[in-house]
Amino acid sequence: MSKAKVTAGAGAASEPREEPLTWSGRTWLAILVIAIVIAAALGSGYLINKALEQPVPQALAGCRTSTQIGPHDFIGPQPMCITASEVLDATVRTTQGTFVIHLYPEIAPITVNNFVVLAVHGYFTGLTFWKVEDWVVQNGDPHGDGTGGPGYTLPNEPNYSPGWAPGAVGMARVPGGPVNGSQFFVMKGPWPTPGASDVYNRFGTVTSGLDKVQLLTGTDSIISITIRVS
């Protein structure tokens, strides 16, 4: 802003004008501007984060995680927040497209509950399909190499129907070890001979988008998983 014009002549009253900023004034102005910029950035980030939050059905609004001690680590299994009578479907958005998993709380209630709680809290977002073979893809490992998990394991939930056809979804485990708490797999083809030799907590089936599963590679990842209750 330019300075206001001063009327010439001795004793003449000058027009109102700005006082020049002192160094102190400039400093406080700079601080104020920086504070406004930071506040705007934080506000934008908050709005962006809110926009990216996965919608949570009202029926699952009360789902809480166990105590979290790291981005993907918890002190123990997730509290139960579903019932065996609920009809649950998970929509998995990936970098290759979307597929839908129909979940089986009536068959594997602990496994389904675990998957649902982790999903609604964004656990799987950004995780890669670290294992991709001609018959299976696997996700849910925060380490991205098959060694990771949420800090706890799951109990065996054996079932024999439905079987392990293409589209079957189960939980991974090291042979002879416990069921992993977050790594899940989707079958693209028949289980290689001699078939499943242990309990893998069969907890869902891909009902649409299996063609997208077939396209997944080791560089693909999960964008989001949303749960629908009907």
Secondary structure as UniProt FT lines:
FT   TURN            10..11
FT   HELIX           23..52
FT   HELIX           58..60
FT   TURN            61..62
FT   STRAND          68..70
FT   TURN            71..72
FT   STRAND          73..74
FT   TURN            84..85
FT   STRAND          88..94
FT   TURN            95..96
FT   STRAND          97..103
FT   TURN            105..107
FT   HELIX           109..120
FT   TURN            121..126
FT   STRAND          131..132
FT   STRAND          136..139
FT   TURN            142..143
FT   STRAND          153..154
FT   TURN            166..167
FT   STRAND          168..173
FT   TURN            175..176
FT   STRAND          179..187
FT   TURN            193..194
FT   STRAND          204..208
FT   HELIX           210..215
FT   TURN            218..219
FT   STRAND          221..229
//
